[in-house]
Amino acid sequence: KAGVTQTPRYLIKTRGQQVTLSCSPISGHRSVSWYQQTPGQGLQFLFEYFSETQRNKGNFPGRFSGRQFSNSRSEMNVSTLELGDSALYLCASSLGNNNEQFFGPGTRLTVL
Amino acid sequence: AQSVTQLDSQVPVFEEAPVELRCNYSSSVSVYLFWYVQYPNQGLQLLLKYLSGSTLVKGINGFEAEFNKSQTSFHLRKPSVHISDTAEYFCAVTVTGGGNKLTFGTGTQLKVEL
């Protein structure tokens, strides 16, 4: 069974630009969660989607948004990038509530 | 709101020695508890989880953890570590029935030396 895939793996953007990251969950998994990992703030929850609906949301500004498609693939978008948005963005998929979450390798975003 | 405290940011240990990584949590409601491991330039891998039942949980790679409700702790242990266990370890909680939002600790870097 293929694992969680994230594209692209690395991304370099400049301040003010926007970026879209993609996550393909494990086949059959309907829940997709996104996390931001930085040296200063650690691992922080962004949001969770389940059957195309946002089920949970973390404490991030509205510049961070996401969506989930009918095939459970998910995208997250960050608009008006700031230097502080440089981070590893991790996606995790799960069958449902409180089941094990399987993490992808992450997308390393660098904002210059 | 929930919170997780991992008091040790780094733990150096010699190969074949035992190790304990500490985790304490705070929550006003029931939680599920997890330990994840992250190797350099990789995502997170689940080591073990406590949902209910026996308070001693066994995971992969010889790790185990004990849930202690009175002390709100979930410490991770391994009786004999290997060089390949060098990685960062994260303790996490999620509210029972509250979806899949994980709250993570700040992580403990385990460094196994020869």
Interface residues (C-beta under 8 A of the other chain):
Chain A: V4 S31 S33 Y35 G42 L43 Q44 F45 E48 F50 R55 N56 G58 L90 A92 S94 N97 N98 N99 E100 Q101 F102 F103 G104 P105 G106
Chain B: Y32 Y36 N41 Q42 G43 L44 Q45 L46 K49 L51 F90 A92 T94 T96 G97 G98 G99 N100 K101 L102 T103 F104 G105 T106 G107
